[in-house]
Amino acid sequence: MLLRARDLAHFYGPRLIFKDICLDLPPGALTVLAGANGAGKSTLLKILAGLIRPSTGSVETGENSRGQKPRIGYLGHQTFIYPELTALENLRFWTSLHGHAVTGSDYAAILERVELAPFAEEKARGFSRGMAQRLNLARVFLLEADILLLDEPGTGLDLRSSAVLLREILAARDKGAGIIWITHNLEEDLRHADSVAFLEGKRLAFYGPAKAFRLSERASVPRPEPFETREARGGEPC
Amino acid sequence: MLSAALTIARKDLTLTLGRGSGLVQALLLGLLLVFVFSLSLQPGQRMTPQAAAAVFWMASAFCQVLIFSTLYAHEEVNGQRQGLVLAPAPVQSIWLGKALAGIGMLAAAQALFIPAVIVFLGQNVSALWPLGLGILAIADIGIVAAGSLLGALSQGQSAKESLLSIVLFPLLIPLFLGGIRIGTAVFSGALAEGAQSWFGIALAFDAIFVAAALALFPAVYNAEE
């Protein structure tokens, strides 16, 4: 298992965001994390990335296929791009910071894949939102992370760029990366998912195989619970 | 840790020198201070060596506030702070990287302040200049160690320059005192009795600031908003 979250709960001040969250991320699996606005998806992803500490519960990383601590690639709402550096300088900085050995041809290849090769030497301050997001994708995919945590990576992308994004995500999964993907385009992206985690009512209202997830049922509350709540487990941790 | 710190320092120097604004502002502020103090002198009058050394260190102090404010502001544009925290290197490598970039920029600024003090404040450099270089190096290490820590602490505050100055300057007084005592000797050519003891004091404060920064930085610099 690449990532294992147990009994996560999080508060912002006195406000409970979610509780009883248990997630497992095996290699080569794509989990779609969905829920309404404000359900806590981004908070959960940040907790899984190690960016914020949960109020309770734990997140543990296992080992990758090489027996090492898995590398985490995080793509949040912000692009991490330095506007005063060129596209290439941005990529060089992040790979160097992660101690990741990358050759010149690797940079050229990834920029080609995200269709930014002609802009490699241009400062990122002139990039549109979509171009900055594609450069951000290049940064994440260049790190060859074992765990990819993607928070609405399609934001700001046009149809063509969205296709590039999907291609890269699926390629990363095929290489063995475990992926958690927050999306609002659930109907479309569900087709590619192996499992779904659906946040609703401050809990994981559904966590299971994508095939078992019925989007139409999500509007009805209450509904048959396909997961065991902590109360149902007699207070036992998951 | 050192590799990540060097990567961050290189990036910060590229950003600051490429854009120029942060360093240029810091240089102008320091040079302006020296120039304004020179206006208090009558034509042909020399400022006392002690006062000239104090002006030099005051210019350096204000300069480094702007330097660290600029260095940490680089990560506030597009959420880069989260990216730095997520890197596999210890989070203290961010402190070290900023401190390395900061000491390079501070030294570059001081390389301009020294001739400015000599010309505008009518000072001469005596044969004791190696002592001056020594205290400059030792004091600068302490200044950037504390400056890098408090620069991270004040980032995101609406009045970060004021906060940084208020918190930082009292902490740096021992280093400034050492710098002024040795600077006085360099400009006057006479080493006061016991002046060398300031080297030991400055080194002790360097050690305290470095240790405090290494211990406190993870609590100060994180991705939580």
Interface residues (C-beta under 8 A of the other chain):
Chain A: K46 A49 G50 L51 I52 R53 R71 I72 Y74 G76 H77 Q78 T79 F80 I81 Y82 P83 E84 L85 E89 F93 W94 S96 L97 H98 G99 A132
Chain B: S3 A4 T7 I8 K11 T14 L15 G18 R19 H74 V77 N78 G79 Q80 Q82 G83 L84 V85 L86 A87 P88 A89 A223 E224
